Amino acid sequence: MNVLFIHQTTNQTQMLSAILNQFIIDLQQASFYVCIIAVITHSLFWLQVICYSSVRQRSVQWLFAYLITDILLLFRYFFVYIVHTTSDECIPNPAWALFVCYFEATVDNYLNTLEVYILLALNICRYIQIVHNKNAYVAHFRILICAHLLIYFVPMILYILELTTEWAQVNMYSDGTCDVSYNNIVIQILNLIIVFALPIALNIVVIGCSIHHIHLTSRLNRARLHVSAREKYHRSLVIQFFIFYIVWLLLWSPNLIVYQFTSGTSKLTTIASLLNFIEIAVDPIIIAALDVRFQRVWSNIRKYIERTYRTRINRTLRQIKPEMNNVTLQAKHIDTK
């Protein structure tokens, strides 16, 4: 009886393991298709940027920096995908394998850390525009350059410090995948504060201050029975960023939190990664849909398509009309005979 029970338990465990492995494979395939869609959406977005100078402005620099990190995340995914799906003969030496392992393990978390601080910088610039009525991209140009450098290099230095001091280590698994694990809970909590809790809390504070300022000014203007165009624009800026931030937070945060506390390929890490890729795919759509400049570009494209379509129809009708007249004249000529 005991032998039979152990045998049945082993079969059930193997069956559950096979189902779980198949589920993970399906999620990984879904991630691949989502990344293909992301390449298309980002290509269409940057095509608009190349073709229309109206969207190439200083005030869009943080959005462009954010979307560039998305592109780098896509590059990282396809690079690692190609390496893992090709044969081992394509890896020429151990140094290359070590580089690929560290690249796969560290770049994802580094770029996701950049994104959260880039959005914080964008939010602060919009706060300055709303509350102080200043163009931060002109008035604080040098500070912006320093902010860019700090955002790009400080996280990199922190990750290098963690690896060199052995607070964190890179693990390679039997399937060839690599990730980073942390040696104690203190480092995990510290990382979670730096890359998640702190920037999210600061963003919430800045958004709250912007909303508070708009609320006060709207009360004053309501007393004067006047609502300025600037107030409407500032209100739209806050609403746009709030909508984008909520969507981004729901899709982005699971991957970063899971990354800090789990290792290896599992159902949880694969789902979190898929959500992150969905966020990358919808980023250019949401940004373009919520930005007035891109709305104008879409309107111009729509008008151009409608104008081209009408021109072709009118040209076709002008070509058909003489032929119809000739047919009518021939018919009358036959009738007279």
ChimeraX attribute file (.defattr): number of C-alpha atoms within 10 A of each C-alpha:
attribute: neighborCount
match mode: 1-to-1
recipient: residues
	/A:1	6
	/A:2	7
	/A:3	8
	/A:4	9
	/A:5	10
	/A:6	11
	/A:7	12
	/A:8	12
	/A:9	12
	/A:10	12
	/A:11	12
	/A:12	12
	/A:13	12
	/A:14	12
	/A:15	12
	/A:16	12
	/A:17	12
	/A:18	12
	/A:19	12
	/A:20	14
	/A:21	15
	/A:22	12
	/A:23	15
	/A:24	19
	/A:25	14
	/A:26	13
	/A:27	17
	/A:28	16
	/A:29	13
	/A:30	16
	/A:31	21
	/A:32	17
	/A:33	14
	/A:34	21
	/A:35	22
	/A:36	15
	/A:37	17
	/A:38	24
	/A:39	18
	/A:40	12
	/A:41	18
	/A:42	21
	/A:43	14
	/A:44	14
	/A:45	18
	/A:46	14
	/A:47	11
	/A:48	19
	/A:49	17
	/A:50	12
	/A:51	11
	/A:52	13
	/A:53	10
	/A:54	13
	/A:55	18
	/A:56	15
	/A:57	11
	/A:58	13
	/A:59	16
	/A:60	15
	/A:61	14
	/A:62	21
	/A:63	17
	/A:64	17
	/A:65	16
	/A:66	22
	/A:67	20
	/A:68	15
	/A:69	21
	/A:70	25
	/A:71	18
	/A:72	14
	/A:73	22
	/A:74	20
	/A:75	14
	/A:76	16
	/A:77	17
	/A:78	15
	/A:79	14
	/A:80	16
	/A:81	13
	/A:82	10
	/A:83	15
	/A:84	15
	/A:85	8
	/A:86	10
	/A:87	9
	/A:88	10
	/A:89	7
	/A:90	10
	/A:91	13
	/A:92	9
	/A:93	9
	/A:94	9
	/A:95	10
	/A:96	11
	/A:97	15
	/A:98	14
	/A:99	11
	/A:100	19
	/A:101	20
	/A:102	17
	/A:103	16
	/A:104	21
	/A:105	20
	/A:106	18
	/A:107	17
	/A:108	20
	/A:109	21
	/A:110	18
	/A:111	20
	/A:112	22
	/A:113	21
	/A:114	22
	/A:115	24
	/A:116	23
	/A:117	25
	/A:118	24
	/A:119	20
	/A:120	21
	/A:121	19
	/A:122	18
	/A:123	23
	/A:124	18
	/A:125	20
	/A:126	25
	/A:127	24
	/A:128	15
	/A:129	17
	/A:130	23
	/A:131	16
	/A:132	10
	/A:133	12
	/A:134	15
	/A:135	16
	/A:136	19
	/A:137	19
	/A:138	11
	/A:139	10
	/A:140	12
	/A:141	13
	/A:142	11
	/A:143	12
	/A:144	17
	/A:145	11
	/A:146	10
	/A:147	14
	/A:148	17
	/A:149	11
	/A:150	13
	/A:151	17
	/A:152	17
	/A:153	11
	/A:154	12
	/A:155	18
	/A:156	17
	/A:157	10
	/A:158	13
	/A:159	17
	/A:160	14
	/A:161	13
	/A:162	14
	/A:163	16
	/A:164	11
	/A:165	9
	/A:166	12
	/A:167	16
	/A:168	19
	/A:169	17
	/A:170	17
	/A:171	16
	/A:172	16
	/A:173	11
	/A:174	7
	/A:175	9
	/A:176	12
	/A:177	16
	/A:178	22
	/A:179	23
	/A:180	23
	/A:181	20
	/A:182	20
	/A:183	12
	/A:184	10
	/A:185	11
	/A:186	11
	/A:187	15
	/A:188	19
	/A:189	13
	/A:190	12
	/A:191	17
	/A:192	17
	/A:193	14
	/A:194	14
	/A:195	21
	/A:196	18
	/A:197	14
	/A:198	14
	/A:199	19
	/A:200	20
	/A:201	13
	/A:202	15
	/A:203	22
	/A:204	16
	/A:205	12
	/A:206	19
	/A:207	21
	/A:208	14
	/A:209	15
	/A:210	23
	/A:211	19
	/A:212	13
	/A:213	16
	/A:214	19
	/A:215	14
	/A:216	11
	/A:217	16
	/A:218	19
	/A:219	13
	/A:220	13
	/A:221	14
	/A:222	11
	/A:223	10
	/A:224	9
	/A:225	9
	/A:226	11
	/A:227	15
	/A:228	10
	/A:229	9
	/A:230	11
	/A:231	16
	/A:232	12
	/A:233	13
	/A:234	21
	/A:235	18
	/A:236	15
	/A:237	20
	/A:238	20
	/A:239	15
	/A:240	17
	/A:241	18
	/A:242	16
	/A:243	12
	/A:244	15
	/A:245	18
	/A:246	11
	/A:247	14
	/A:248	20
	/A:249	14
	/A:250	13
	/A:251	19
	/A:252	24
	/A:253	18
	/A:254	18
	/A:255	23
	/A:256	20
	/A:257	17
	/A:258	16
	/A:259	22
	/A:260	18
	/A:261	14
	/A:262	15
	/A:263	16
	/A:264	18
	/A:265	15
	/A:266	14
	/A:267	15
	/A:268	15
	/A:269	20
	/A:270	21
	/A:271	19
	/A:272	21
	/A:273	22
	/A:274	24
	/A:275	21
	/A:276	25
	/A:277	28
	/A:278	21
	/A:279	21
	/A:280	27
	/A:281	23
	/A:282	17
	/A:283	23
	/A:284	23
	/A:285	15
	/A:286	16
	/A:287	17
	/A:288	17
	/A:289	14
	/A:290	18
	/A:291	16
	/A:292	16
	/A:293	17
	/A:294	19
	/A:295	13
	/A:296	14
	/A:297	19
	/A:298	15
	/A:299	12
	/A:300	12
	/A:301	13
	/A:302	12
	/A:303	12
	/A:304	12
	/A:305	12
	/A:306	12
	/A:307	12
	/A:308	12
	/A:309	12
	/A:310	12
	/A:311	12
	/A:312	12
	/A:313	12
	/A:314	12
	/A:315	11
	/A:316	11
	/A:317	11
	/A:318	11
	/A:319	11
	/A:320	11
	/A:321	11
	/A:322	11
	/A:323	11
	/A:324	11
	/A:325	11
	/A:326	11
	/A:327	12
	/A:328	12
	/A:329	12
	/A:330	12
	/A:331	11
	/A:332	11
	/A:333	10
	/A:334	9
	/A:335	8
	/A:336	7
	/A:337	5
